[in-house]
């Protein structure tokens, strides 16, 4: 039996502690907050999108950064393994649109309660309100931790699972990155990801609160397409948000360091330009004397219709039977390619995850053990791995945490005495 310390009581830390304990280790879970799973509590708007029920090939396709590094982790713990564990732990699950998995109760607290029960049953010692400041090493091996109150605790293996930088109020303040750097690890540049974006155009702000469904959102850097997908988005007081925009942010955030990017909304992706033109002709012909400013409400929500009229440059008082073929072509183009300029992403306070982290080339992919420090393991968002929205990032946390817990071997190198 080895003495294992897990630093961080989020998804990855809880899973690592649980698996290590089930494998016969003496496990202590240290969490600096007053409760476990503080960030987990707010995920999925408080409902906790625990994973995604798609096949693993689909899940792999949703990994943005370093997908190959995760082969062993996914092999050790798949989405079905996670779902089975949680349901056997007394928390029924349900599958919603996009194969997103939630607790039947729609309460993230039920997921946290489930893991709390499982950890207690497995014999994990949970110590709350304990902040780790440093990892102690001897002769290239992790042997213990120093706490903020000056105490030291010895260990044979240490799991660093402190999360990234997003939602600092939940405890994700970069402590793990700092500790990893102190031990010689490289931390790649970090960015807020799965985050709303700021746009240049003021008209977005006038549409604040308007949600668009069934649109195609595209982002380009010059002629190069960086992102394109179909779904929902939302106008805000600073720009745009919603599922499409959050996923896009993960694909574009590193490019925004250099220059603004061009974005386009296809408001009617089900129609070709020819079909849309025919639709406009039909609508206009039915009410020939109608003013243009009142002619688009059948095509768009009222507030958006008003904005499209302004952006089109067509005289709003013009009767639709007087609109020229060229003006109609411009309106079609605007509808199929409504242009926006993305200036920047919002801060870590609004980011669901952090992009960047401990360099995976310095971590053993088959065990999650550090290549630089024996007995030191990494799990979760702390690593330079991330995915799109839909439950995929929590799956990364569960899988890497599980692999750590299954990989720690029984050794006893403890030189440090707790005091």
C-alpha positions, -999 to 999 in steps of 0.1 A, spaced: 0 0 0 13 35 -9 4 67 7 -12 89 -20 -20 126 -17 -44 141 -42 -43 179 -45 -77 193 -57 -112 180 -51 -127 187 -86 -138 161 -111 -103 148 -119 -91 148 -83 -122 130 -70 -119 104 -97 -81 99 -91 -87 96 -53 -115 71 -58 -96 49 -82 -64 50 -61 -83 40 -30 -102 12 -48 -67 -1 -59 -57 -4 -23 -38 28 -16 -41 50 15 -55 81 -1 -58 117 13 -77 142 -8 -67 178 0 -91 206 -11 -85 243 -4 -122 252 -6 -149 245 20 -164 217 -1 -156 193 -30 -165 200 -66 -170 237 -64 -165 242 -101 -185 211 -109 -214 227 -91 -217 254 -117 -211 234 -148 -239 230 -173 -256 261 -158 -259 242 -125 -271 210 -141 -237 194 -146 -232 180 -181 -212 150 -168 -201 135 -201 -214 128 -237 -229 95 -247 -215 96 -283 -191 69 -294 -155 74 -284 -145 82 -320 -169 112 -319 -156 122 -285 -121 121 -298 -131 144 -327 -142 170 -302 -108 172 -285 -91 205 -295 -57 202 -280 -35 170 -279 -61 143 -287 -36 116 -292 -22 120 -257 -56 108 -244 -58 74 -261 -47 55 -229 -69 76 -206 -100 70 -228 -91 33 -229 -89 32 -191 -121 51 -186 -147 56 -213 -179 77 -212 -199 45 -205 -176 37 -176 -183 71 -161 -221 68 -166 -221 33 -150 -200 45 -120 -223 74 -113 -255 55 -117 -242 26 -95 -233 54 -70 -270 62 -67 -274 91 -92 -296 83 -122 -286 99 -155 -304 110 -187 -293 117 -222 -304 149 -239 -300 166 -273 -265 163 -287 -260 131 -266 -253 153 -235 -255 135 -203 -271 151 -171 -283 139 -138 -320 131 -139 -326 156 -112 -309 184 -132 -289 191 -100 -251 192 -102 -251 188 -64 -263 152 -69 -231 144 -89 -210 158 -61 -230 139 -34 -225 107 -54 -188 111 -55 -187 121 -19 -204 88 -10 -182 68 -32 -150 84 -18 -162 78 18 -171 42 10 -136 37 -6 -120 50 26 -105 82 12 -96 108 38 -110 141 27 -95 173 42 -112 205 33 -99 241 37 -63 229 33 -42 247 8 -11 231 -6 17 256 -13 46 233 -25 54 198 -35 84 184 -17 109 163 -36 140 143 -27 164 129 -53 140 135 -81 109 120 -64 78 136 -49 78 127 -12 53 151 3 35 185 4 38 217 24 6 234 35 -2 271 39 -4 266 77 33 254 77 25 217 82 40 190 60 25 157 49 45 128 35 35 107 6 47 80 -19 27 95 -48 12 129 -54 -16 137 -78 -18 173 -90 -54 181 -101 -59 217 -93 -76 228 -125 -68 257 -148 -75 294 -145 -112 297 -154 -137 307 -127 -110 318 -101 -138 321 -75 -140 283 -75 -104 279 -66 -89 277 -101 -61 302 -95 -32 286 -113 -16 271 -81 -10 238 -99 7 255 -128 30 273 -104 39 241 -85 45 223 -118 69 251 -129 87 249 -96 94 212 -103 108 220 -138 77 214 -158 68 236 -188 34 253 -188 23 262 -223 7 297 -228 -28 298 -213 -59 314 -227 -96 316 -217 -115 290 -238 -152 281 -243 -158 318 -237 -180 345 -252 -163 370 -276 -162 408 -280 -172 422 -314 -165 455 -331 -200 461 -344 -223 482 -321 -255 467 -337 -248 434 -318 -254 452 -286 -288 465 -298 -298 429 -302 -288 419 -266 -307 389 -254 -318 377 -289 -310 340 -295 -306 326 -330 -313 289 -336 -305 268 -366 -278 292 -380 -243 285 -394 -215 304 -377 -181 307 -396 -149 323 -385 -121 332 -409 -85 345 -407 -83 362 -441 -93 334 -465 -85 306 -441 -115 290 -424 -108 285 -387 -143 273 -376 -177 265 -390 -207 248 -373 -245 248 -372 -265 255 -341 -274 283 -316 -259 316 -307 -268 347 -287 -263 384 -289 -250 402 -258 -241 436 -245 -205 431 -255 -208 409 -287 -219 373 -291 -221 341 -270 -240 308 -271 -229 272 -279 -216 280 -314 -195 310 -302 -181 292 -272 -169 263 -293 -155 287 -319 -135 305 -292 -115 274 -285 -105 272 -322 -96 309 -326 -83 323 -293 -46 318 -302 -52 336 -335 -68 366 -318 -35 374 -302 -23 387 -336 -53 404 -352 -91 406 -352 -110 378 -371 -139 379 -395 -170 360 -386 -202 353 -407 -237 342 -397 -257 323 -423 -292 331 -410 -309 308 -434 -285 278 -440 -314 256 -452 -319 278 -483 -295 283 -512 -290 319 -524 -313 311 -553 -340 297 -530 -338 326 -507 -341 351 -536 -372 332 -548 -386 334 -512 -381 371 -511 -397 376 -546 -427 356 -534 -430 375 -501 -426 409 -519 -451 401 -546 -478 391 -521 -477 426 -506 -465 449 -534 -472 482 -516 -457 472 -483 -427 493 -471 -394 475 -469 -390 482 -432 -422 461 -426 -414 433 -451 -389 411 -433 -408 401 -402 -419 368 -418 -382 359 -424 -365 371 -392 -374 379 -356 -387 414 -354 -356 430 -337 -333 412 -362 -355 422 -391 -352 459 -381 -314 455 -380 -312 438 -413 -331 466 -429 -306 491 -415 -276 470 -426 -289 464 -461 -287 501 -469 -321 499 -487 -344 528 -480 -367 515 -453 -397 535 -466 -393 521 -501 -421 499 -513 -411 463 -519 -423 463 -555 -397 490 -562 -367 471 -548 -342 464 -576 -327 430 -584 -293 443 -572 -308 454 -539 -324 421 -535 -291 403 -543 -274 424 -516 -301 414 -491 -296 377 -500 -259 380 -495 -264 398 -462 -287 371 -450 -263 343 -460 -232 360 -448 -240 385 -420 -206 399 -412 -190 405 -378 -155 414 -365 -143 394 -335 -119 416 -315 -111 394 -285 -124 368 -261 -138 376 -227 -119 370 -195 -112 338 -174 -141 348 -152 -165 339 -181 -145 311 -196 -157 275 -190 -122 261 -193 -85 270 -198 -66 263 -230 -30 255 -223 -13 239 -193 13 214 -183 31 203 -214 20 168 -222 53 159 -238 66 159 -202 40 135 -190 37 97 -196 5 92 -216 0 57 -203 1 66 -166 -1 104 -164 31 103 -143 56 131 -147 87 123 -168 107 147 -147 96 139 -111 89 103 -100 57 98 -81 41 130 -94 10 126 -115 -12 151 -133 -50 149 -140 -76 172 -156 -77 207 -168 -42 214 -154 -28 196 -184 -26 211 -219 -57 193 -231 -92 207 -239 -123 200 -259 -155 216 -272 -187 220 -253 -210 191 -247 -197 172 -217 -163 164 -234 -141 184 -210 -155 166 -179 -148 133 -197 -112 144 -200 -112 150 -163 -128 117 -154 -105 97 -178 -72 113 -168 -81 110 -131 -91 74 -135 -59 65 -154 -38 81 -126 -57 61 -99 -52 29 -118 -15 36 -126 0 44 -92 21 14 -81 26 3 -45 59 17 -35 72 32 -2 97 59 -8 85 81 20 115 99 36 96 128 50 78 126 84 46 145 88 46 170 116 
